[in-house]
Amino acid sequence: MDERLLSYYNRELAYIRKAGAEFAEKHPKIASRLRLDQDNVEDPHVSRLIESFAFLTGRIRQTIDDSFPELTESLLGLMYPCYTAPLPSMSVIKCHAIPSVPDYQFINKGVELLVKTEEFGNCRFKTCDDIHVLPVQVSDVSFTPAPLIGPAISDSVRTNNNARAVLKIGVAPITNAKLENLNHGHLRFFISAQPQVAYRLLDYLANKCLGGCISGSNMAVNYSDIRAEDITFPNINMLAAGDLNEDGRVDLGYQALTDYFTFPQKYLFFDVAITPQAWQLDDEGIFLFLHFDDSHAELSQAVDKQTLHLGCTPIVNLYRDRTQVFDASNCIGEHKLVVDKTRHRFSDVYSIESVISYNAKGDTEKLTPLYGEHQRTGSDNKQIFWHCRRENSDAYEGFASKGTDAYLSLIDKDYNVIYSDQRWLVEASVICTNRDIPSKLPFGPDQPLFDFHDGGAGLRLKCLAPPTRTYRPQLNKATRWQLISQLSLQSFSGVDALTSLKTTLELYDLKQGKETRAAIDAITDITIRQCSQRVIIDGRASVCVGSRCTLVIDDTAFAGNSAFLFGKVLHQFFTSICAINSFVITEMHTHHSEEPVHQWPATLGTRDLL
């Protein structure tokens, strides 16, 4: 329940007592039996009636002051569905094989994981990407400055001869595993370290890598070269996990901003393409040597065997379930959706997939959302729609738990509540979260204890990052500013360009922490100029007109963070709002550099044009 209601209640209660006392004083013959004054109410029954009345009028006052937010909340839910829903908890999981089953296994995106607790019940997560579980492990990792160790890389691969450091990664088979049976062409690593180490290593891999090679256990012979282009960074959509359908209305640029501010660990994955035949060259394992044109003392000291992990993927606290069936004939105005409690003690509705009604005869009807994508029919006057309203709450079934309750109304096209004398039942298929429970799970050695909901024989799971908190949406009066901002803050040119950009970023900074605020404040200037480029699409060359976005940042504000990653996310955001048949080039400058320190190529949406 909204905490502001207490303020409205106290004001209404004070007003009723004051007005009642004045009325009793002015009309003693009529109101003397009320025995009211401004401070006391002698009759306890009258006192209870006044308090009840103050509670009801307080709710009415609050709704009026919020300017009836149903319209703005509905528009936001239709145009920006993720903005009105709670942002679920996220984490990173590692999956590895055990010696008794030393075989390659493939885990599909969307596999359900389970955490069982006595205090909170079950928490369910889904994997956000595929996992290739190889019967290998990271055996050695080091970042060494010159003189370089390992074999030399070919001149055809090396981008220049100024190698200053090398990252050595050893990959060895687990017990009872044989590498000769592997035929896998890439390795995905997750960087697990302190933020200042993890993001610096990410910067080096993205911007300073000259290439590398693969060697055997003797570390003397170059079996195969690794080009700098063979190191790539996956773009993982956290909110489209397996059978949870990806909502086409969710703009990936806006989602990238939210992920950066709330769960930047999702960007700490990188892939290295290797020759599949390399596995057959040495039974004891292989070594990857990646050369860099710069060195750093902090990386040399902090990078070790525990920095890189194989078999990892982000996970998200989303799962599909059904609500308890309720009798629509007994539904007065709206009904609170309650997820089936037989499997989970704490559940919130993240989104509604479908609402179905059926009567005693077994006739069913799929209801459509009032503010949604549906086709009008000739019987619209009799058609039943559903509308969902959200309300933040601080308790759940008597337990302290912050979440968002969902209330379902059955209405006609004129927003009139539908009542029926016939007994018919309503049920909803929903996607759920476990409220704020994931952030309360213990984190440490072997905690929280994850397991597969189904399958997973011969595999073990380990949580590498503490589950994030669940972020509740800002509702009621706040939705007016959110909607206006979403519709108006789309142009970042002119004298107000910098202010517009920062205001937009603040909308998606749900965490609102010191480090995220520092990243936004680090942008000191933005300039957008028109430019033209020669582009090639489907083998055909053409000239296209686009925009060159120049950002100036204070890179000293990114201690323990990455200015490069921030610029990459901003580039993805700019390309997502780019006009049709156009493109965006993003350049990043610092105060002490005239040349761009980072530049991203001409991009339209998710497609690089050059």
Residue, then its C-alpha position, 0 to 999 in steps of 0.5 A: m500500500d502506498e505510504r502517502l495514504l497515511s498522510y491523506y488519512n491524517r489530513e482527512l481525520a483532522y478535517i472531519r474532527k475540526a469541521g465536526a466540532e465547529f458544526a456541533e458548536k454552531h448547531p448544538k441542538i442538532a449535533s450535541r449527541l455526537r459529542l465532538d471537539q477538535d481534539n477528542v471524540e467521546d463516543p467510541h462508535v462515532s470515533r470508529l465511523i469517523e476513522s473509517f470515513a477518513f480512510l475512504t475519503g483519503r483514498i479518494r483524495q489521493t486518486i484525485d491528486d494523482s489525476f486518475p493515472e489509469l490512462t497514463e499507466s495504460l499508455l506506458g504499459l502499451m508503448y513501454p511495457c517494461y517500464t510499468a512492470p517490476l524489473p526482476s532479479m538477475s544473476v550469473i550462474k556457472c554450469h560444469a560437468i562432474p568427473s563421472v559424466p565427462d561429456y559435452q552437454f548443451i543447455n538450451k536458453g530458457v531452462e528453469l532453475l530452482v532455489k529451495t529455502e525453508e524461510f521463503g519457499n522456492c525461487r525460480f530462475k530461467t537461463c538467458d542464453d544457451i550454455h555449452v558445457l564442455p568437460v574442461q576447466v580453466s586451469d591457469v590464467s595470468f596477465t604478464p607484461a613484457p617480456l612476453i611468454g608463449p609462442a609468437i603469433s603470425d605476422s598476418v594476424r598481428t595488427n602491430n608489433n608493439a605487444r606490451a602484455v599477454l593474457k595466458i588462459g589454460v584450458a584443461p580436461i576434467t578428470n576422465a574427460k578426453l579432449e579428442n572427442l571435442n569438436h567445439g569451435h568457440l569458448r565463452f568466458f565470464i569475467s568474475a573479479q572486482p569491478q575495477v579489474a573486470y571492466r579494465l580487462l574488458d576494455y583491453l579485450a575490446n580495444k587493445c588486443l593485437g591477436g593471439c594464438i593457441s598452444g599445447s601444454n609445452m607452450a612453445v608451438n603455435y598450433s593456430d592463430i587467433r585474430a583480434e576479430d575472433i574475440t566477440f562480445p555476445n548481446i544477451n537479452m535478459l527479458a527473453a528467456g526461452d519460452l518467455n516470448e520476446d515482446g516486440r514493443v520492448d526497445l532493445g536500446y532502452q533495455a540496454l540502458t536499464d541493464y547497464f544501470t542495474f545489472p552491468q555484469k551481463y556485459l562481462f562475457f566474451d567469446v573466443a573463436i578457436t579451430p576445432q582441431a586444436w582439441q586433438l593436438d594435446d591430451e593435457g589441454i590447450f593454452l590461449f595467448l592473447h597479446f595487447d598493445d598496453s600493460h597495466a600493473e593492476l591486471s598483472q597483480a589481480v588476474d588469476k585462475q579465479t578471474l575467468h570461468l567457462g559454462c556461464t550464463p545470466i539468469v533472470n527471476l521470471y517463470r510462467d504460472r497461472t493465477q487462482v481461479f476467481d468467480a467473476s460474479n463476486c468481483i466488485g470492481e476489480h480482483k487482486l490476481v493471486v498466483d497459485k500458492t502451492r509451489h511458491r509462497f511469494s509471487d508477483v505478476y510481471s506480465i499477463e499473457s492471456v485471460i480466459s473465462y469459462n462457465a459451468k457448461g464448459d464454454t470458454e472465451k479468451l478476453t482481450p486487453l482494453y488497451g491492447e492490440h486486438q481487432r474490433t468486432g461487430s459485437d464490441n458493445k457486448q465484448i468483455f475486456w480486461h484491464c490491469r492496475r498495479e499497486n506497490s505493496d510492502a507486505y505479502e500475506g502478513f510477511a514484510s516483502k516489497g513487491t507490486d500487486a496486480y488488480l484485474s478489472l472486467i469492463d466494456k469498451d466504455y470502461n464500465v465495470i461488467y456485472s453478471d448474474q451468471r456464475w462464470l470463472v476467470e483465470a489468467s496465464v501470467i509471467c511471475t517474479n518472486r518479489d524481493i525474495p531473491s535479494k534476500l537469499p544468502f550469498g557465499p560459498d555454495q550459496p544460494l544452492f541452485d538446481f535444475h527444475d528438470g533434468g541436469a543429470g551430471l551437471r552442477l551449478k554455482c552462483l557467481a554474482p549475488p542476485t540483484r534486488t527487484y526494482r518496483p516501477q514508479l506508479n500513480k502520479a509519477t507516470r505523467w512525467q514518465l509518459i511525457s518524458q518518453l514522448s518528448l525527450q527523443s531529440f538530442s540536438g540544440v542547446d538543450a541536448l545535454t540536458s535532454l540526454k541526461t534526463t532520458l538516462e535518469l528515467y532508466d537509472l532504476k538503481q539511482g546509486k552513486e556510481t550510476r549517477a556519476a556515469i550520467d554526470a560524466i557526460t559533459d557535452i554532446t554534438i550531433r552533426q549530419c554526415s554521409q557514408r558509402v554503405i553496402i547492403d546485400g552486395r549493393a553500394s549506396v550513399c546514405v545520410g546519417s548522424r555523427c554523435t560526438l560525446v565528451i566525457d570525464d573519464t576520471a568518473f569511471a573508477g571501478n567502471s568502464a567508459f568504453l562500455f558506457g559509450k557502447v551502450l549509448h551507441q546502441f541506444f542512439t541507433s535504436i531511435c535512429a530514423i528509418n533509412s539512416f544510421v548513427i556513428t558514435e564518437m567518444h572524446t575525453h577532456h584531454s584528447e582531441e582524437p576520439v578515444h572510441q568510435w563505433p561504426a555506422t549502425l542502423g538498429t542492430r546492423d552495422l552498415l560499414 
